[in-house]
Amino acid sequence: MHSQMTGMPSFIVPNGLDTAEFRSEGPASTIRHEFGIPLDAPLVIAVGRPDPSKRLDLLISALSEVEQVYLAVVGPENSPLSDEYKARSRALGVDARVIWTGYKTGKELIEIYSAADVAALLSESENFGMVVVEALAVECLC
């Protein structure tokens, strides 16, 4: 296949994932209990590094518009932007419903995905990131 714009060879690399690895071993109640999330509360998960293009600020603001919904932010917490998002959640009065899990991989990440009801990807630069593939692998809505 050649790119019509440049004449350079190109190819498509699909998002590959072994879905057999994305099976939760424990009940969702375990991870919800660990992070203090009520079993009956809707849980939205956002996975990724703190970056302005990921638009985590919009998810935090949206929490102030709805009651009882929790947001699990899965990714590195040690950045000035993370501190800004935490301050924003405090200012909006939703900090008790924003759960900062830190960076997770492997089984820990799978367990958090499995406990969530909806995965959110508001990125301005990704049209179909691995977050979508991973969430779908555990049957989490996107």
PyMOL commands that set and color helices and strands:
alter all, ss='L'
color gray80, all
select helices_A, chain A and resi 19-21+28-35+52-54+56-63+80-91+95-97+106-115+130-137
alter helices_A, ss='H'
color red, helices_A
select strands_A, chain A and resi 43-47+70-74+98-102+118-119
alter strands_A, ss='S'
color yellow, strands_A
deselect
rebuild
show_as cartoon
